[in-house]
Amino acid sequence: MSFLLFVEQLLNGLQFGVMLFLTAAGLTLVFGVMGLINLAHGSLIMVGAFAAATVSAATGSYLLAIAASIVGAAAAGAIIEMLVIRRLYKRDHLDQVLATFALILIFSEGTRYVFGSFPLYLNIPPYLAGPVTLPGGIEYPLYRLTIIVVGLLIAAGLFLLIARTRIGIQIRAGESDREMIAALGVDISRLYTLVFALGAGLAGLAGAMIGAIQSVQVGMGEPILILAFVVIVIGGIGSIKGALIGSILVGVTDTMGGILLPAFFRLFMDNSAAMSTGSALATMSIYILMALVLILKPSGLYGGKA
């Protein structure tokens, strides 16, 4: 493997990790603050992607499409929090799983009814199309590089929001002792709605960014949701820092495993057997990583004490 290919795949892994972070950050906030298992979080990715594709087709503006994805997913998140999720906080996790799984079916069939079963497409705008030359003569797609930069800026913004603002203090206090902050006069219902809408908006942004790389279709958020759960287990539930580090680890492991493992097995096998074995192990690699982290730190890299 050449050095240029290695760096390119490393950047691809970082870009994939940043996409996972946008999903996992909202998921870990909701689970950490509310103690809620939300299987419908992947549906909010789909809502954001379809909102972006619809607005882009109507206006031709990618920036308006991004705004629509955030607003549309955040609004959908706030509505389902007030109508459905609010009734689940005091229920056990099995009830939460069943209710949010039902929401997946409702969102999927509703989206199919409105948009049909055929995929939509979200075009990369001309000013983000094409490659950019990085130091060392490495050419890398400008759009993917933009995703990395935007994702890291959002991560920094979330850190500042949680650590330096009044609402961040309330979120952290709600994670530790929701009854106490309610007794101190904080509107816990409004706080929960805000946190849920924030997480939904990040998921919608992830959907819009993914939609410009692959097609926008029903059910597109569920595979990402599975990996997001892996991320928050690795990083630690409720930790934004853990979500970022875990996302990058998962993204780089998944991407680099698909390149390095087949190349390694070619030393001992013929090409077809090496590709088959290496690809199978690459698929398993992120779950092996999760198992190793849980063996060493059962609460995750940045989680609380187990």
For each residue, the residues with C-beta under 8 A, 3 or more apart:
1: 5 6 259 260 263
2: 5 6
3: 6 7
4: 7 8 136 137 138
5: 1 2 8 9 259
6: 1 2 3 9 10 259
7: 3 4 10 11 136 138
8: 4 5 11 12 138 140
9: 5 6 12 13 255 256 259
10: 6 7 13 14 252 255 256
11: 7 8 14 15 140 144 145 148
12: 8 9 15 16 144 255
13: 9 10 16 17 248 251 252 253 254 255 256
14: 10 11 17 18 148 248 251 252
15: 11 12 18 19 144 145 147 148 251
16: 12 13 19 20 251 254 255
17: 13 14 20 21 247 248 249 250 251 252
18: 14 15 21 22 147 148 150 151 152 247 248 251
19: 15 16 22 23 147 151 206 209 210 224 251
20: 16 17 23 24 224 227 228 231 247 250 251
21: 17 18 24 25 151 155 231 243 244 247 248
22: 18 19 25 26 151 154 202 203 205 206 209
23: 19 20 26 27 41 42 45 202 203 206 221 224 225 227 228
24: 20 21 27 28 228 231 232 235 243 246 247
25: 21 22 28 29 154 155 158 199 202 240 243 244
26: 22 23 29 30 41 44 198 199 200 201 202 203
27: 23 24 30 31 38 41 199 203 225 228 229 232 243
28: 24 25 31 32 232 235 237 238 239 240 242 243
29: 25 26 32 33 171 195 198 199 238 240
30: 26 27 33 34 36 38 41 195 196 199
31: 27 28 34 35 36 37 38 232 237 238
32: 28 29 35 175 237 238 239
33: 29 30 171 174 175 191 192 195 238
34: 30 31 85 89 192 195 196
35: 31 32 89
36: 30 31 85 88 89 96
37: 31 93 96 97 100
38: 27 30 31 41 85 96 100
39: 42 97 100 101 103 104 225
40: 43 44 80 100 101 103 104 107
41: 23 26 27 30 38 44 45 199 200 203 221 225 228
42: 23 39 45 46 104 203 221 222 223 224 225 228
43: 40 46 47 103 104 107 108 221
44: 26 40 41 47 48 73 76 77 199 200 203 204 207 221
45: 23 41 42 48 49 73 203 204 206 207 210 220 221 224 225
46: 42 43 49 50 107 108 111 207 216 218 219 220 221
47: 43 44 50 51 72 73 76 107 111 204 207
48: 44 45 51 52 69 70 72 73 203 204 205 206 207 208
49: 45 46 52 53 69 122 204 207 208 210 211 216 220 221
50: 46 47 53 54 111 115 120 207 216
51: 47 48 54 55 65 68 69 71 72 73 204 208
52: 48 49 55 56 65 66 68 69 122 204 207 208 211 216
53: 49 50 56 57 65 120 121 122 211 216
54: 50 51 57 58 68 115 120
55: 51 52 58 59 61 64 65 67 68
56: 52 53 59 60 61 62 64 65 122 123
57: 53 54 60 120
58: 54 55
59: 55 56 64 65
60: 56 57
61: 55 56 64 65
62: 56 65 66 123 124 125 128 212
63: 66 67
64: 55 56 59 61 67 68
65: 51 52 53 55 56 59 61 62 68 69 122 208
66: 52 62 63 69 70 205 208
67: 55 63 64 70 71
68: 51 52 54 55 64 65 71 72 208
69: 48 49 51 52 65 66 72 73 204 205 207 208
70: 48 66 67 73 74 201 204 205 208
71: 51 67 68 74 75 201 204
72: 47 48 51 68 69 75 76 204
73: 44 45 47 48 51 69 70 76 77 200 201 203 204 205 207
74: 70 71 77 78 197 198 200 201 204
75: 71 72 78 79 197
76: 44 47 72 73 79 80 200 204
77: 44 73 74 80 81 196 197 199 200 201 203
78: 74 75 81 82 193 196 197 200
79: 75 76 82 83
80: 40 76 77 83 84 85 103
81: 77 78 84 85 86 192 193 196 197
82: 78 79 85 86 193
83: 79 80 86
84: 80 81 87 88 99 103
85: 34 36 38 80 81 82 88 89 99 100 196
86: 81 82 83 89 189 192
87: 84 91
88: 36 84 85 91 95 96 99 100
89: 34 35 36 85 86 192
90:
91: 87 88 95 96
92: 95 96
93: 37 96 97
94: 97 98
95: 88 91 92 98 99
96: 36 37 38 88 91 92 93 99 100
97: 37 39 93 94 100 101
98: 94 95 101 102
99: 84 85 88 95 96 102 103
100: 37 38 39 40 85 88 96 97 103 104
101: 39 40 97 98 104 105
102: 98 99 105 106
103: 39 40 43 80 84 99 100 106 107
104: 39 40 42 43 100 101 107 108 222
105: 101 102 108 109
106: 102 103 109 110
107: 40 43 46 47 103 104 110 111
108: 43 46 104 105 111 112 218 219
109: 105 106 112 113
110: 106 107 113 114
111: 46 47 50 107 108 114 115 218
112: 108 109 115 116 117 218
113: 109 110
114: 110 111
115: 50 54 111 112 120 218
116: 112
117: 112 218
118:
119: 215 216 217
120: 50 53 54 57 115 211 215 216 217
121: 53 211 215 216
122: 49 52 53 56 65 208 211 212 216
123: 56 62 212
124: 62 128 129 143 212
125: 62 128 129
126: 129
127:
128: 62 124 125 142 143 146
129: 124 125 126 142 143
130: 141 142
131: 139 140 141 142
132: 139 140 141 142 145
133: 137 138 139
134: 137 138 139 140
135: 138
136: 4 7
137: 4 133 134
138: 4 7 8 133 134 135
139: 131 132 133 134
140: 8 11 131 132 134 144 145
141: 130 131 132 144 145
142: 128 129 130 131 132 145 146
143: 124 128 129 146 147 212 213
144: 11 12 15 140 141 147 148 213
145: 11 15 132 140 141 142 148 149
146: 128 142 143 149 150
147: 15 18 19 143 144 150 151 209
148: 11 14 15 18 144 145 151 152
149: 145 146 152 153
150: 18 146 147 153 154 209
151: 18 19 21 22 147 148 154 155
152: 18 148 149 155 156
153: 149 150 156 157
154: 22 25 150 151 157 158 202 205
155: 21 25 151 152 158 159 240 244
156: 152 153 159 160
157: 153 154 160 161
158: 25 154 155 161 162 240
159: 155 156 162 163 240 241
160: 156 157 163 164 165 168
161: 157 158 164 165 167 168
162: 158 159 165 168 171 172 240
163: 159 160 168
164: 160 161 168
165: 160 161 162 168 169
166: 169 170
167: 161 170 171 191 194
168: 160 161 162 163 164 165 171 172
169: 165 166 172 173
170: 166 167 173 174 181 186 191
171: 29 33 162 167 168 174 175 191 195
172: 162 168 169 175 176
173: 169 170 176 177 180 181 186
174: 33 170 171 177 178 181 186 188 191 192 195
175: 32 33 171 172 178 238
176: 172 173 180
177: 173 174 180 181
178: 174 175 181 182 188
179: 182 183
180: 173 176 177 183 184
181: 170 173 174 177 178 184 186 188 191
182: 178 179 186 188
183: 179 180
184: 180 181
185:
186: 170 173 174 181 182 191
187: 190 191
188: 174 178 181 182 191 192
189: 86 192 193
190: 187 193 194
191: 33 167 170 171 174 181 186 187 188 194 195
192: 33 34 81 86 89 174 188 189 195 196
193: 78 81 82 189 190 196 197
194: 167 190 191 197 198
195: 29 30 33 34 171 174 191 192 198 199
196: 30 34 77 78 81 85 192 193 199 200
197: 74 75 77 78 81 193 194 200 201
198: 26 29 74 194 195 201 202
199: 25 26 27 29 30 41 44 77 195 196 202 203
200: 26 41 44 73 74 76 77 78 196 197 203 204
201: 26 70 71 73 74 77 197 198 204 205
202: 22 23 25 26 154 198 199 205 206
203: 22 23 26 27 41 42 44 45 48 73 77 199 200 206 207 221
204: 44 45 47 48 49 51 52 69 70 71 72 73 74 76 200 201 207 208
205: 22 48 66 69 70 73 154 201 202 208 209
206: 19 22 23 45 48 202 203 209 210 224
207: 44 45 46 47 48 49 50 52 69 73 203 204 210 211 216 220 221
208: 48 49 51 52 65 66 68 69 70 122 204 205 211 212
209: 19 22 147 150 205 206 212 213
210: 19 45 49 206 207 213 214 220 224
211: 49 52 53 120 121 122 207 208 214 215 216 220
212: 62 122 123 124 143 208 209
213: 143 144 209 210
214: 210 211 220
215: 119 120 121 211 220
216: 46 49 50 52 53 119 120 121 122 207 211 220
217: 119 120 220
218: 46 108 111 112 115 117
219: 46 108 222
220: 45 46 49 207 210 211 214 215 216 217 223 224
221: 23 41 42 43 44 45 46 49 203 207 224 225
222: 42 104 219 225 226
223: 42 220 226 227
224: 19 20 23 42 45 206 210 220 221 227 228
225: 23 27 39 41 42 45 221 222 228 229
226: 222 223 229 230
227: 20 23 223 224 230 231 250 254 286
228: 20 23 24 27 41 42 224 225 231 232
229: 27 225 226 232 233
230: 226 227 233 234 246 250 286 287 290
231: 20 21 24 227 228 234 235 243 246 247 250
232: 24 27 28 31 228 229 235 236 237 242 243 246 300
233: 229 230 237 246 290 293 294 300
234: 230 231 242 246 249 250 289 290 293 300 301
235: 24 28 231 232 239 241 242 243 244 245 246 247 300 301 302 303
236: 232 239 242 246 299 300 301 302 303 304
237: 28 31 32 232 233 299 300 303
238: 28 29 31 32 33 175 303 304
239: 28 32 235 236 242 243 300 301 302 303
240: 25 28 29 155 158 159 162 243 244
241: 159 235 244 245 302
242: 28 232 234 235 236 239 245 246 300 301 302 303
243: 21 24 25 27 28 231 232 235 239 240 246 247
244: 21 25 155 235 240 241 247 248
245: 235 241 242 248 249 301 302
246: 24 230 231 232 233 234 235 236 242 243 249 250 300 301
247: 17 18 20 21 24 231 235 243 244 250 251
248: 13 14 17 18 21 244 245 251 252
249: 17 234 245 246 252 253 289
250: 17 20 227 230 231 234 246 247 253 254 286 289
251: 13 14 15 16 17 18 19 20 247 248 254 255
252: 10 13 14 17 248 249 255 256
253: 13 249 250 256 257 285 286 289
254: 13 16 227 250 251 257 258 282 285 286
255: 9 10 12 13 16 251 252 258 259
256: 9 10 13 252 253 259 260
257: 253 254 260 261 281 282 285 286
258: 254 255 261 262 278 279 282
259: 1 5 6 9 255 256 262 263
260: 1 256 257 263 264
261: 257 258 264 265 277 278 279 281 282 285
262: 258 259 265 266 274 275 277 278 279 282
263: 1 259 260 266 274 278
264: 260 261 267 274 278
265: 261 262 268 269 273 274 277 278
266: 262 263 269 271 274
267: 264
268: 265 274
269: 265 266 273 274 277
270: 273 274
271: 266 274 275
272: 275 276
273: 265 269 270 276 277
274: 262 263 264 265 266 268 269 270 271 277 278
275: 262 271 272 278 279
276: 272 273 279 280
277: 261 262 265 269 273 274 280 281
278: 258 261 262 263 264 265 274 275 281 282
279: 258 261 262 275 276 282 283
280: 276 277 283 284
281: 257 261 277 278 284 285
282: 254 257 258 261 262 278 279 285
283: 279 280
284: 280 281 287 288
285: 253 254 257 261 281 282 288 289
286: 227 230 250 253 254 257 289 290
287: 230 284 290 291
288: 284 285 291 292
289: 234 249 250 253 285 286 292 293
290: 230 233 234 286 287 293 294
291: 287 288 294 295
292: 288 289 295 296
293: 233 234 289 290 296 297 300 301
294: 233 290 291 297 298 300
295: 291 292 298
296: 292 293
297: 293 294 300 301 303 306
298: 294 295 306
299: 236 237 303 304 305 306
300: 232 233 234 235 236 237 239 242 246 293 294 297 303
301: 234 235 236 239 242 245 246 293 297
302: 235 236 239 241 242 245
303: 235 236 237 238 239 242 297 299 300 306
304: 236 238 299
305: 299
306: 297 298 299 303
